[in-house]
Each structure stands twice: as C-alpha cells, then as structure tokens.
Amino acid sequence: MVTQIPKYDLNIWNQVKDYQIDLLSSMPEISLVRSHYVDDFAPYKVYHDLRHPERENYTLKGYEFITFTFNCPAVVDCRSSFGINGPHKIKVTDVKIQTNHKMEVYLPRTFNADPIGWGIRFSSMPPMYPNIFCAEMRPGGSQWTMKFSGGTHSMSNAMDGMVCIGAAASRTRPVDAADLIRDLIRSLKILDDNRFAALGSGKGVNDAGFEKALFEHYVLNLATIKSAIRNHGNKPKKKKLGTTPSKKKKLGRRADER
C-alpha cells in the first residue's frame, strides 16, 4: 500500500518512482522494463471524473514514462468472417488471441496525490475489450472509428489503447501501477464474469466501457470467448507416426507334423 507523501520532494519522488518500477518488474507477466522522465503533462486524457469534468490531466507537469513487454493472453479480434458490425454469435475459431504486448504507464510526478487513472496504455495492437479504447482516428482528426462496430466515438484528447480497467478505484485512492496491471489481467483472462454483466442487471460491475456494442457482443458470446482464451496455446495431440509391428501370418503345419 502506498503511504501519503509530500508531493514535490525530489528524493521522495525518486523512491516512489523506483518502488513502482520494482513492483512492475517483479511481476512474472512483465519483462524488459524501461523508463525515463518527461517534463510535460500526459499526452492524452487520463482522468474522466464526472464530479470534476474539467480535470483531465495531472495537477503539475511531469511523469515517469515506463514501458515494458506484457505477456498475457488477450483477445485482439472476436468478429465472425461475415462482416457483421453489431453483436452476433461467433465460434471459437473466430476469436483471435495474442499473448505478447507492448505497454506503457504514465506515472505522475505528483503521485500519489494525482492517481494514475487512465495512464496505462497498449502501445502495440490493443486488445478488443469494451474497457480498452480500441479505435482508429478518422481522416481529419475529429472522430474515432471503433474497430469492432465501425461506429464513431467523439471523445476528445483520447489515444488508441488506453485502459479504463481499475481506473475508477485509482481516482479516489492511491493504487500502485502493478495492482492496476493485475486487475487488467483478470479482465483480459475473464476471471470474473460480473465484469461482463451490465451495472443495471443486479450482478454486473461494468458500465459497458468505450463501446456498448462490443460489450453486448461479449455478453452474448462470453462462454465462447472464455473457451478460446482457456484453450489458447493447447495444441491437439498428434498421433505417433511410427510403424506398427506387422502381424506374422500363421503358417500351416510342417509336413512332418501332418
């Protein structure tokens, strides 16, 4: 648990930053951790607080830019080959899984007074999950096209691959970067079915994320997608191709035995 600290003391900042990097480096799913300091605000919107809509970035300039390789099975496509844009039934073979990802964390210079929020992002192909911004910028740079449905998203100051999983908790209390990644793993592996049930259902905890159509697609195909994730990397057993011993034909009795 992160303790409350003075916000701007350089020595304490270095301790906090090194501690966060050590926590990330200790995770078996993470490798090749690199970092450097950037004297600027985060390059995209890291907070989405309805109580303070004007607050989208850190209080002051400065963040530690942490990059790493992330090893975790994640769905990068879950559409059928029929070109259907909305929720529709799919087969296990329609689900594409990728294991190795490039990720980055924007650790505020004012952490933990400023939480990480949405400051976790896939810099490589982002997984196709409703709570990960999986989109492409349209020509002209004013609207996003969602990769699943083809619908538009008008969110300003966004960035493809940003993660909104676990960010709600990090807006109200300090949460380590490693804890947010652990929470992300639970969603990518679908270890908690209630993350794919709507808030209004009485058993769900998900607000449908960035793309409601994709969320409904997951609800419709949850068992299929879970099966694809569980079986990823399990190759079917191949039959041994060795020759089987040939059966000897029984010969007739020798002449002297007749």
Residue pairs with C-beta under 8 A, 6 or more apart in sequence:
1 174
2 16
2 111
2 112
2 174
2 175
2 176
4 112
4 174
5 12
5 16
5 112
6 12
7 59
7 110
7 113
8 60
8 109
8 110
13 109
16 111
16 112
17 35
17 64
17 107
20 64
20 66
20 107
20 111
20 176
20 177
20 178
21 33
21 35
21 64
21 66
23 176
23 177
23 178
24 30
24 33
24 66
24 68
24 105
24 177
24 178
24 181
25 33
26 178
27 178
27 181
27 182
28 71
29 70
29 71
29 72
29 181
29 185
30 68
30 69
30 70
30 71
30 181
31 68
31 69
31 71
32 68
32 69
33 66
33 67
33 68
34 66
34 67
34 68
35 64
35 65
35 66
35 67
36 64
36 65
37 62
37 63
37 64
37 65
37 109
38 62
38 63
38 64
38 65
39 61
39 62
40 61
40 62
40 63
41 57
41 58
41 61
41 63
42 57
42 58
42 63
42 106
42 108
42 119
43 159
44 118
44 121
44 157
44 158
44 159
44 162
45 56
45 57
45 118
45 155
45 156
45 157
45 158
46 56
46 57
46 58
46 106
46 116
46 117
46 118
46 119
47 55
47 56
47 57
47 115
47 117
47 118
47 171
48 56
48 117
48 118
48 164
48 167
49 55
49 171
56 157
58 108
58 109
58 110
58 114
59 108
59 110
59 113
59 114
60 109
60 110
61 109
62 108
62 109
62 110
63 106
63 107
63 108
63 109
63 119
64 105
64 106
64 107
64 109
65 104
65 105
65 106
66 104
66 105
66 106
66 107
66 177
67 102
67 103
67 104
67 105
67 123
68 102
68 103
68 104
68 105
69 100
69 101
69 102
69 103
70 100
70 101
70 102
70 103
70 181
71 99
71 100
71 101
72 99
72 101
72 184
72 185
72 188
72 189
73 97
73 98
73 99
73 188
73 189
73 229
73 232
73 233
74 97
74 98
74 99
74 101
74 127
74 129
74 188
75 95
75 96
75 97
75 127
75 128
75 129
75 188
75 225
75 228
75 229
76 96
76 97
76 98
76 125
76 126
76 127
76 128
77 94
77 95
77 96
77 128
78 90
78 94
78 95
78 96
78 128
78 148
78 217
78 218
78 221
78 225
79 90
79 94
79 148
80 88
80 89
80 90
80 91
80 94
81 94
82 88
85 148
85 149
85 150
85 151
85 213
86 149
86 213
86 216
86 217
87 213
87 216
87 217
87 219
87 220
88 217
88 220
89 220
89 221
90 221
90 224
90 225
91 224
92 224
92 227
92 228
92 231
95 224
95 225
95 228
95 229
97 228
97 229
97 232
98 125
98 127
99 232
99 233
101 122
101 124
101 125
101 127
102 122
102 123
102 124
103 120
103 121
103 122
103 123
103 124
104 120
104 121
104 123
105 116
105 119
105 120
105 121
105 177
106 116
106 119
106 120
106 121
107 116
107 119
107 177
108 114
108 115
108 116
108 119
111 174
112 174
115 170
115 171
115 172
115 173
115 174
115 175
116 167
116 170
116 175
116 177
116 180
117 167
117 170
117 171
118 162
118 163
118 164
118 167
120 162
120 163
120 177
120 180
120 181
120 184
121 159
121 161
121 162
121 163
122 132
122 161
122 163
123 161
124 161
126 132
126 133
126 134
126 160
126 161
127 134
127 188
128 134
128 147
128 148
128 214
129 165
129 187
129 188
129 209
129 214
129 218
130 206
130 208
130 209
130 210
130 211
130 212
130 214
130 215
130 218
131 163
131 164
131 165
131 187
131 206
131 209
131 210
132 161
132 162
132 163
132 164
132 165
132 209
132 210
133 144
133 155
133 158
133 159
133 160
133 161
133 162
133 163
133 164
133 210
134 146
134 147
134 148
134 160
134 161
134 210
134 211
134 214
135 144
135 145
135 146
135 147
135 153
135 158
135 160
135 210
136 144
136 145
136 147
136 160
137 143
137 144
137 145
137 160
138 144
138 145
138 152
142 154
143 152
143 153
143 154
144 152
144 153
144 154
144 155
144 158
144 160
145 151
145 152
145 153
146 152
146 153
146 210
146 211
146 213
146 214
148 211
148 213
148 214
148 217
149 211
149 213
149 214
151 211
151 213
153 210
153 211
155 210
163 180
163 184
164 209
164 210
165 180
165 183
165 184
165 187
166 175
166 179
166 180
166 183
166 184
167 180
169 175
170 180
185 191
186 192
186 195
187 195
189 229
190 196
190 222
190 225
190 226
190 229
193 222
194 203
194 204
194 205
194 206
195 204
195 205
195 206
196 204
196 206
196 215
196 218
196 219
196 222
197 203
197 204
197 205
197 206
197 219
198 204
198 206
198 208
198 215
198 219
199 205
199 206
199 207
206 215
208 215
208 216
209 215
218 225
